[in-house]
Amino acid sequence: MLKLLEGPQTLGRGKVFWSSFLVVLAGALTYPLFADSYDVGNFAYFLIWIFMALGLCLMWGYGGMLSFGQTLFFGIAGYGYGVLAINMGGGTATIVALMLSVVLAMVAAGILGYFMIWGGISGIFFGIVTLSATLVLAFFLGQTAGPEWHIGSARLNGFNGMKGMDPLTVGDFFIEGSTLYYVMIALIVIVYLALRMLVNSGIGNVIVATRENPQRAEMLGYDVRKYQLLTFVIGSGLAGLSGALYTSWGQFITPSSIGLPAAAMPIIWVAFSGRSDLTATLVGSFLLLFGFQTITVYSQQAALVLMGALLLATVMLAPQGFVLGIGKFAADWWSGHRRREESPVMAEAGRLQSEET
């Protein structure tokens, strides 16, 4: 099983890569020991969005399905967590609310994905349908300000957003601050490694085959619709995980986190990073989120303009992604460096062997 961590569908293998992975992980684990609580909380916030980016990487980069629906399932799970946490009374029930809200997002993705995929919707029309569904949900939630819009004790509150839910709680202990940060690190490592094993498995190879040539995959006996639906449900479920964690982190959620500007953000993160590789998406998305948040402190409009400029630059200059391009360049350089070091040794060994004979 662990052999699937490395394969043709993922960048990075060997001792150098995994040693670097462990060094970065060790740095992330020790960071709260030296940083103040405010910075740790901000980093936990950045990490919450990584799941959404990884889900889109799986759908778009590996499965060939460009979806603008990540914030749709983000919102479904986010509002789902709020409704469940409020009506279940908070406390340890918030853990159950988190899991149920992610399941809710995956069920919604399964229903929408079934009608799209079995209906033959693909390419740009796949993106149009998912964007339309996202905007419908955002518009609907925006007009739920009246007191009649409630689910049990949870009011939706329109553009003001839902609030009043508890954060993730175990007993009387709130999962916030440094604890939430460590939970995010653990979840990201688990999801990242699990996705690496998935895309390098037989299922992952079929998913990539459906991206490259679905007709040929069908001729080889695979029902590509099932693999596409599986990819869509998993990717959307990860967006739902981001949504539920976001709501528990901030104890609120608004329709603005679902609308058009928000829906475009995951596309920019993944395109800039390199949609065809999980590691590039993980690294690039975090860097963009950090940069976006830093600029937003001074000007939100400037941050949005910069995101748009990055998308244009990616499309025009590095269609495969800037981070992925840098990673491939570094890997090629290291391989060439190793070969140059080994060449004199091999030549000397060959000379000695010829002298002995």
TITOR-46744 format. One record per residue: residue in one letter; x, y, z of N, C-alpha, C in turn. Coordinates in steps of 0.05 Angstrom, whole numbers, plus 5000, padded with zeros to 4 digits. Layout:
TITOR-46744
AXYZXYZXYZ;...
//
This chain:
TITOR-46744
M501749765000500050005000501750255000;L503950255017505550495018507050544992;K507450334976508750374950507150574932;L504550594937502950774921503451064927;L504951124948505651404954507351524932;E508751354917510351444895509251304869;G509251454848508251344823508351544801;P507451474777507651644754505851884755;Q503851874773501852094773502552314793;T504652284808505452484828508352564825;L508852814830511652924830512852874857;G515352794857516852754882517052464890;R519452364893519952094901522752064912;G523351854926526051804935526651934962;K529051894972529851984999529852285001;V530752414979530952714981528152834984;F526252744969523552854971522352804998;W522452555008521152495033522652615057;S525252645054526752785075525853075077;S525553195053524553475053521753495064;F520153295058517353295069517453285099;L519153115110519253095140520453345152;V522253475139523353725149521253945150;V519753965128517554165128515454095149;L514753845152512753765172513753825200;A516353775205517453835231517354135236;G517954295216517754585219514954675225;A513054555211510254625216509354555244;L510354325254509554235281510754405303;T513154515298514454675318513754975316;Y512455055295511855335291510355465314;P508255335325506755465347508455505372;L510755365374512455405398513855675398;F514155795374515656045371513956275363;A511556225351509856435341507756515362;D506656755359504556835377501856705369;S499956715386497456575382495856685358;Y496156945353494757065330495756955304;D498356935301499556825276498856535273;V498856385294498056105293495156075284;G493456245294490656235286490356305256;N491856495247491756565218492756335201;F494856195209495855975193493755745193;A492455705216490255505216488055575196;Y487455835194485555925175486455865146;F488955925140489955865113489655565106;L490355395126490355105121487555005116;I485555135127482755045123482055025094;W483055215078482355235049483855035032;I485954915043487654735027486054495017;F484154395033482554165025480954215000;M479854454998478354534974480154534950;A482554634952484454634930485254354922;L485754184941486553904934484253764921;G481753814929479453694916479153774887;L479654034882479454134855481754024838;C484153994850486353874836485653594827;L484453434845483553164837481653164814;M479653344816477553344795478553454769;W479953684770480753824746483353724735;G485353704752487953614743488153324735;Y486953154751487152864746484652764731;G482352874736479852774724478952934699;G480153164695479453324672476753464673;M475653504698473053624702473453904715;L473254114700473454384711470854454725;S470954474751468554534767468854804781;F466754964777466555214792464755164817;G464354914824462454854846463754804872;Q466254854875467554804901466254964924;T465655214918464355374939461455294943;L460255164923457555064927457454854949;F459354664948459454454969460754554994;F462454754992463454905015461155015031;G459255145017456955275030455055075041;I454554855026452654655036453654535062;A456254465063457354345087457554555109;G458254805102458555015122455855085135;Y453855125119451155175130450154925144;G450754685133449954445145451154405173;Y453654475176454954465202453554655222;G452954905212451655095230448954995239;V447354895221444654805228444854575247;L446554375242446854145259447954215286;A450054375287451254445312449354595330;I447754775319445854935335443654755345;N442554585328440254425335441054185352;M443554095351444453875367445553965394;G445654225398446354325424449254375429;G450954355409453754415412455254195428;G457454265440459054075455460253865436;T460553625447461753405431460153345406;A457653425405455953375382457053525357;T458753725362459853865339461553685321;I462853485333464453295318462653135299;V460353055310458352915293457253105272;A456753355279455753555260457753585237;L460353595243462453615223462353385203;M462253145213462152905196459652895179;L457352955191454852945177454753165155;S455853395161455753615141457453545117;V459753405121461353315098459953105082;V458652925096456952715082454752855066;L453553055077451453205063452453325037;A454853445039456053555015456653344994;M457553115003458152894984455652774972;V453552764987450952664976449952864955;A450053124961449253324942450953314916;A453553264920455353234897454652984881;G453952774894453152534881450652564864;I448752714874446252764860446752944835;L448053174840448653354818450453224797;G452553084807454452954789453152734773;Y451252584784449952374769448452494745;F446952704750445352814727447152944706;M449353064715451253184696452752974680;I453952784694455652594681454052394664;W451852284675450252104659448652254637;G448452524641447152684620449052764598;G451552684600453552744579454653024580;I454353164602455453434604458453414610;S460053554595462953544598464253804588;G466853824591468254054581467354314594;I467054524577466354784588463554784600;F461854614589459054614599458954494628;F460854334635461054234662461554464681;G463354644673463954874689461555064691;I460155094669457855274668455655174687;V455054914687452954814704453754834733;T456254764740456954784768457055074777;L457855264760457755544768454855644771;S453155554754450255634756449155534783;A449755284790448755174815449855334839;T452355404837453555564858452255834862;L451755974840450456234841447556214850;V446156004843443455964853443355934883;L445255774894445255744923445956014937;A447956154926448756414938446456614937;F444956624915442756804912440456724932;F439956474934437856374952438456454981;L440956394989441656445017441656745023;G442156905003442257195007439557315013;Q437357175006434657285010433157145033;T434757025051433556885074433757035100;A433457305098433857475122431557465141;G429157405132426757405149426757195170;P425257235191425157035213423856765205;E422456775182421256525173423256325161;W425656425155427756255143429456145166;H428655915175430155785197429855485194;I431755335204431555045205431854965235;G429654905247429754865276430355125290;S432455125307433255365321435255535306;A436155445283438155575267436955765247;R437456025249436556215230438656255208;L437856285183439756315161440756605159;N439056805164439857085167440757225142;G440257105118440857245093443757325091;F444157575081446957675076448457715102;N447057735124448457765150449757505159;G448857285148450157025153449156895178;M449556635178448856475202451056485223;K450256505247452156515269450956385294;G452556355314451556245340452155955344;M453555825324454355545328456855525344;D457255305358459655265374461955175356;P464455235364466755115349466954825355;L468654685342469054405347469854375377;T468554185390468854155418468953855426;V470753795444470853525455470553555485;G468253465495467553515523467153805528;D468853915546468754205552471154355539;F472554215521474954325510474454415481;F474854675475474454785449476954735432;I476454645407478754605389479154865374;E480855035385481455295375484455355377;G485355575365488155655368490155445359;S492055385376494155195370493054915366;T490954835381489754575378488554545351;L487154745342485954735315488154725294;Y490354865298492654865279493754575276;Y494154445299495254175297493253975285;V490654025290488553855277488753895246;M489054145238489254205209491754065197;I493954085211496353955201495953655197;A494753525218494253235217492353165194;L490253315190488353265169489553295141;I491153505138492453555112494353335105;V495953245125497753025119496252775111;I494152715126492552475120491252495092;V490052725086488752755060490752755037;Y492952885041495052905021496152625014;L496852475035497952205030495852015018;A493352045028491251875017490751934987;L490752184980490452254952492752164935;R495152174945497452064930497051774924;M496151624945495751334941493451284921;L491351454922489151424904489951464875;V491351684869491951744841494051554830;N495651434847497651244838496650954837;S494150914845492950644845491750584818;G490650354816489250284791486950464785;I485450534806483250724803484250994793;G486451084804487651344795488451334766;N489551114758490351084730487951104711;V485750984719483350994703482251284702;I482451424725481551704726483151874707;V485751834706487451984688486851904659;A486251644655485651554628483051684618;T481051724635478651854627479052144620;R481052264633481752544625483052554598;E484852364593486352364568484652284544;N483152064547481651964525479351784536;P477051904542474951744554473851524535;Q473851574509472951374490474751124491;R477351164492479250944493478850794519;A478450934541478050804567475550624566;E473450724553471050564551471450314534;M473050344513473650114496475249904510;L476749984531478249794547476549664569;G473949734570472049604588471349754613;Y472250004616471650154640469150334636;D467450334656465250524655466250794666;V467050964648468351214656466551384673;R463951364670462051524685462351474715;K462651224722462951154751465451284763;Y467651274748470151384757469951684758;Q468651814739468252104740466552184763;L464452034769462752094791464252064818;L465851854820467451814844469352044848;T470652134827472552354829471052614837;F468752654826467152904832466252894861;V465352664871464352654898466652694918;I468952564913471252594932472152884932;G472553004908473453284907471553474920;S468953434915466953604928466753564958;G467253314966467253254995469453405009;L471753424996473953575008473353875010;A471853984990470954254992468954285015;G467254085019465454085041466954075068;L469153935069470753925094471754205100;S472754345079473654625083471354795093;G468954765082466654925091465854885119;A465754625128465054565155467154665175;L469754635168471854725185471855035187;Y471355165164471255455164469055555183;T466655435181464455525198465055475228;S466255245234466955195262469155385272;W471055455254473155635261472155915267;G470556025250469656305253466956325267;Q465556095271462856085283460956265268;F461256275242459356415224459956335196;I457956385178458356345150456356525135;T457156645113455456835098455256745069;P453256835055453056765026455356875009;S456757075019459057185004461356985001;S461456785019463456585017462856374996;I460556404983459656214963459556334935;G459156594933458656734908460856724888;L460556884867462356874844465256934850;P465957154865468857194871470056964886;A468556854905469556634921469856384904;A467956344885468056104868470456104849;A471456344842473656364824476356314838;M476456354864478956324878480256054876;P478855834881480155564879481255514851;I479955624830480955584803483755724800;I483955964812486556114810488655964826;W488055874850490055734866491155494851;V489355334841490155074829491555124802;A490555314786491855374760494655484764;F494955674783497655784788499555574799;S498555394816500255194828501054984808;G499154884793499654654775497654444780;R495554444764493154284770493653984768;S495853904755496353614750498053484772;D498553624794500153504815499253594842;L498953414861497953464887499953634904;T502453564902504453714918504654004909;A504654054883504754324873502254484882;T499954354881497454484890497554554920;L498554364936498754414965500554644971;V502954654959504854864964503955134953;G503155124928502355374914499855504927;S497955344934495455454946496055584973;F497755454989498455585014499955845010;L501755854991503256104986501356324977;L499456254959497556454949495656544971;L494756364988493056445010494456635029;F496956565035498556745053498957015040;G499657025015500057275001497457434999;F495257304992492657434989491857565016;Q492157415037491257515063493057755072;T495657735066497457955073496658215058;I496058185032495358425016492558525024;T490758345031488058425038487958615062;V489958585080490058765103490259055095;Y491559105072491859375062489759455042;S488959265024486959325004485859064993;Q483259014998481958774987481758784957;Q481259024946481059044917483658984903;A485859084915488459034904489058734904;A488258594925488658304927487158154905;L484658244900483058114879484258164851;V485158414847486458484821488958314817;L490558274838492958114836492257824830;M490157714842489357444836488557414806;G487157614796486357604767488857624750;A490757794757493157814741494857554742;L494857424765496257164766494956954749;L492356954747490956764730491656814700;L491557074692492357134665495257064659;A496957114677499857044673500156744671;T498656604687498856304686497956204659;V495656294650494556204624496456264601;M497656504602499356594580502156494581;L503356474605506156414607506756134617;A505056024634505655764646503055604649;P501955504627499355364629499355124648;Q501655004652501754774670501954854699;G502455114704502655214731505555294738;F505755514752508455614759509855434779;V508455354800509755194821510554924810;L508754804794509454544782511854564763;G511954784748514254834730516854854745;I516755004767519155034784519954764796;G517954604804518554344816519754154796;K518754154771519853974751522654064743;F523154324742525854424736527754334758;A526954364783528754274805529253974804;A527153814798527553524796529453454773;D529053584750530753524727533653604733;W534053834746536753924753538053734772;W536553634792537753454811538453184798;S536753084780537252834766539752864748;G539953094734542353144718544853164734;H544653294758546953324775547853044785;R545952874792546652604801548052444779;R546952474755548152324733550952424727;R551452684729554152784725556152694746;E555152654771556852564792557452264788;E555452114778555851824776557451754751;S557551924731558851854706561851794709;P563451964724566251894727566651634743;V564951584762565151344778564651094760;M562651104744561950884726564250844705;A565351074696567551054676569950924689;E570650994714572850884728572450584733;A569950514740569450224745569650064719;G568850184697569050044671572050004663;R573650214669576450194662577949974678;L577249964705578449764722577649484713;Q575149454705574249194696575649104671;S576049294653577349224628580249154632;E581649284652584349214658584648944670;E582648864686582748604699582348374678;T580848434658580348224637582748224617;
//
